[in-house]
Structures are given as structure tokens and as C-alpha cells.
Amino acid sequence: MKETVLDVLMYLFENYQHGEFADSGNQENLRDELTAAGFPLDEVNHAFAWLGGLTDQRQKPLIFGPRGSIRVFAREEQDKLSVECRGFLLYLEQLGILDSATREVVIDRLMAFSEEIDLDRVKWVCLLVMVNHPDAEDAFEHLEDLLYYQGEYLH
């Protein structure tokens, strides 16, 4: 089975506290543990680069249109994110789980993957973004409840 960057990120999310995998000083130890667990070094390195990109995105100022404006997806985003994936992001925004800033970070981090994006991957990326987003504990818990305890979202 070919392990992907998202598999590494999911493993980190499920097995470590957020501070353990977000701390760049701890990455060498984690790298050793992940490769010992069977993850290819290349995918582990890409996962840490992905997390670094997440940190970089949080520090960028974002400019948005007026409240209630509609997000138009670029052609490459439409090619990579299915209607179902884009609809799920809109659904989370309508619930108030994602705001325009976190939505943009989620889209950026999804576009950073070279592998195919499906709805399950979108859900995991949303969780990873929210766990790394300051002051989003309530939204993270709501998302976690929605994904773990209620199953698929309603269409």
C-alpha cells in the first residue's frame, strides 16, 4: 500500500498532541518515529513541509469581499476539487464552522497535495486546519462532532 502525505498527517493527528507535531524542534524525533512506523521518508518530509505551509498561511493577511459574498473557484481549483468537495466547504461555511479566512487556508492546503482530493481528504484537511487555527476551539469541536459522530453531512 502506498502511503500518502495525508496518511502521514492523519497519523500525526490521531496519535500525537497538536503541539508535538506542530513544534518544528520536535520534527526530527517524529521523523524517526514515522519512518520506524513504516511511512516513506519522502512522504514524511512532504507532510512536514505541508504543515510548514499551514503555519505560513496563518501568518498571511487575507483580504475578503463583503460579508455574504460568494467564493468563485479558479479553474485549477475546480479541476482538483469536485462539486461535492466544494459543496462541503460551503456547507461548513454556512454552519459557521469555517469563516472566509479558514476556508481559504483549507483550499490552499488542499491545492498543495499532489494526490487526488476526495471528500474524506477534504474533511481531514478541515480538521487539520481547524486544530491549527488560533481561537477556533469551538468550531473545531463542532466539526469533529459533525465528522466523527454524525457521519456524512446532509445534502
N, C-alpha and C positions, 0 to 999 in steps of 0.2 A: 504494500500500500504506500502510495506516495504522500508524504506529509507535506502540508502547505503552510505558508506563513500564518494563515488564520488558525490552523490546527495548533501551532505553537502559541499563538495569542490566547486561544481558548484554554489551553492547558495552563498557562500562566494565570489567567483569570480565575480558573476553578481551583487551583492548588496553592496560590500564594496571596498574601495580603497585597493590596494595591501599592503600598509603599515599597514592598520588596521588589516588585518588577518595574516600578517607575523610577527607582533610585539608580542613576547611572553608575554609581560607585559599587553597586551590588551585581552589575550585569556580568562580570567575569565569572563569579560563582554560579550565577544562574545559567550562563552559557555552558559551563561544565556539567551542571546537573541535567540540563535539557539534552545535551548530546549523549550523556550516560543513559537517559531515558529513551534514547533511540531516534531523536529528531536530528535530521541532517544539519550540519553546521551552517551551510548556506542559508537554509530556511530560518534558523535561529538568528543569524546575523540580520536577515531581512526583517524579521519580527522586531528586533531592537531598533532598526532604522525606522520602521513603521511607527513604533512608539515615540521615537525622537521627532518624527514628523507631526505626531499628535501634539506633543509639547510645543513645537514651533507654531502650530495653528492656533493654539490657545493664546499665544502672545501677540498675534497679529490683530490690529484693529480692523473691524469689519464695518462696512457701510451698507445700510439697508434702505429699501424703499419705505414708504409709509406703511403703518400697521394695516394688515389686511391685504397687502399687495400679494400678487401671485408669483411664485418662483417659476421661471421658464428654464427648462433644462437645455443645455447646449447639445448639439448633435452627438458629440462623443459620449456625453452622459447618457443620452437616450439609447445609444448603441450598447452601452455597458450595463445600464440599469433598466430592467424590464418595467413594463407598465405596473406590474404587481409590486415591484420594489419601490417605485416612485410613489405609488398609491399608499403603501405602508408608511413611508416618510410623511406624506401629507396627513394621514390618519393620526400619527403621533403628534404632529404639529397641532391638529385640531383638538386633540385631547389636552394640549398644554404640556406634554412631556418634553417635546423639542420646541425650542424657540428658533428664530431665524438664525441665530449665531451657531447653536449646536447643530442645526440641520446642515449648515454649510460645512462644518467640521466633519460631520458624518459623510457627506458627499465627497469631500476632499479625500478622506481616508479610504472610502470605497474605491475611488478612482486610482488610488495608489497601489491597489492589488493588480497583479498581472493575471491572476486566475479568474475564472468565471465567477460572476456575482449572482447569487440566488437569494431568495427571501431569508433563508436561515442565516446566511452570511450578513445580510443587512441587519438582522436582529442582533447578532453578536457584535457587530461594529457599533451599533447604537449603545449597547451595554458598555462596551469598552470606552466609548467617548464619554458617556454619562458618568462612569466611575472616575474618570479623569477630569471631570468638569467641576471647578470650584462652585460651591453654593448650589449644587444640583442634587442634594441627597434625596429630597422628596420626589423629584422627577425620576431619579434612578430607581428608588424603591417601587414607584408606581409602574415603571417599565418592567422591572424584574418580576413583579406580581403578574403583570399582564402576560409576560412571556413564559414564566415558569408554571403559573397556577391556572391561567385561563386558556392556555393553548393558543390556537390560531386566533388572530383578530377577526372581528366581524366585518364582512364586506358590506 
